[in-house]
């Protein structure tokens, strides 16, 4: 009896070779347009423009719908978190994804639109004692002066070297005419920069050195040495042996030369600082509501959504501030963000107003302490390794 090659009972007949998935390399189904392993559509090597643009707009509108839905519902206290734990997960972007997307736009807006210079992290030059302090600055025009300070210092040292060279000339050459000519040249070439630096030094011009401060540790370095020597050479020249002192000189000089690099490095790590704060404060919230027997992740997601909403509001306010400066209203905005947390806690945990307000107060207190500590730690890490 002859058996057909397609007879299912013929085990000796060779199977027809099946097409392999171009994505995962596994065998495709004999029938069907999609790979049973990875789900990719059968690819024939040609993509019509209609299919490409159609898929793009589908992904775009699908993402936008989720983002827009989450954005406006974040303005309702606790609504997104309640929906999330009610099983409406697919309606919103992943909490981590949305958090980092909003954080990205917040940092972008802060970096590009913050023109007031009153909320930056930088090296603050103090005219009273000619010191560089690691910390925050509330001066309106601080960052502009600090970014130019090393250049001004170079011009200051350059002018002093010329004057010293003149003083070393033979007496017969140090005539009033030569001296006046030299002063005119210096005024034409460096007068503007010298006046700027004089306005910073004020009454302390006689102290021809700069103090690098880090907490209680102070290392004073001559202006001339800062310009003429590298950080490693300064460590040897000033005989600094301890790790803190070496780090203070090396990183302090680098930050003095390019303070924007330090600011950019810290801004880049700010999202991880906030994420660490969320992790810690979710534990605090877990202790506050221990009798409710909730999982830690519930508090974590709640704080993740609250921070996302806060960053979204602050981003919009930064844009507003670019066109119409908010000034003192920033304080009311920050206060409003925390008041919003009060209503969020009331709606999510469903306790009475007394206990909710009590826990909200202490949570806000510990939050500010935690933020300050992590802020300083983040600044230390960036200052040490950037």
Buried (B, 14 or more C-beta within 10 A) or exposed (E): EEEEEEEEEEEEEEEEEEEEBBEEEEBBBEEEEEBEBEEBBEEEEEEEEEEEEEEEEEEEEEEEEBBEBBBEBBEBBBBBBBBBBEEEEEBBBEBEEBBBBBBEBBBEBBBEBBEBBBEBBBBBBEEEEBBBBBEBBEBEEBBEBBBBBBEBBBBBBBBEEBBEEBEEEEEEEEEEEEEEEBEEEBEEBBBEBBEBBEEBBEEBEEBBBBBBBBEEEEBBBBBBBBBBBEBEEBBEBBEBEEEEBBBBBBBBBBBBBEBBEBBBBBBEBBBEBBBBBBEBBBEBBBEBBEEEEBEEEBBBBBBBBBBBBBBBBBBBBBEBBBEEEBEEBBEEBEEEBBBBBBBBBBBBBEBEEEBBEEBBEEBBEBBEEBBEEBBEEBBEBBBEEB
